[in-house]
């Protein structure tokens, strides 16, 4: 009897009670909607392919993602815990393929509820090509000029080669990889520096750290000067002898820094012939010696050897010019 009364009580005015429940649910949903906020993100897009294929056409590198949920919850999600990807791994031959952009929740985003995720664009198209790997030379891109009075003698780059992976159609036409520009303006001495390696196309993958070591070798500019009419001095000739050089003078051609060459003046004994080994009269051919300062390099001397005739000095000749 009591059960019957309870049932009658429950169903009494049931339309009003149902309406009250519906209104309460609507108010609950409305309240939840009012407490939910949105958070926009820019997320890197990953294109997943089989091991034999890689993307061969441009595609969006990022997609726009909008998170909707309770404010405290969605603000606690780390940016890298929302991952966008396109799954093309099932394709094994080259071609143009379309696929939806999907979302993968990780770490801090896994247990957030309610959480609505909207992504744009919804779908992308990507051309796939066969993946190849090449080893290419690394070339330094040099800009500017060293300081006045200096020359760049040589340079080197380490590593000299880079391993590159990418689509067959693109990578076949790439002959070398280059560095970011390296400025020489005002340089007047050797230097080394780290330089970034430039990727010519985002579809290519360059192995390594992306950094190279550049070394440059700079020397002062070398100029050349010729000097003629230099007296050749005989040294060490025994006082009992006299020598006839035929009045021969010498000339030299030297190189060095321009300012030092301009200021250089040969000393009186700049060109000499050592006669200390002459023990008797006769005709001799002896080397011409050059007393050259270390700042210069000898290119040529004339003559390299001097012919001279040595005779006994006249006893009545009291003068000895040597």
Helices and strands as residue ranges (DSSP letters): H 2-11, H 14-35, E 36-49, E 53-55, E 62-70, H 71-75, G 79-81, E 82-88, E 95-100, E 102-105, G 107-109, E 115-120, E 123-139, E 142-143, E 150-158, E 161-167, H 168-171, E 176-179, E 182-183, E 191-198, E 205-206, E 211-220, E 223-235, E 241-244, E 249-256, H 258-263, E 271-274, E 282-287, E 289-290, E 297-302, E 305-312
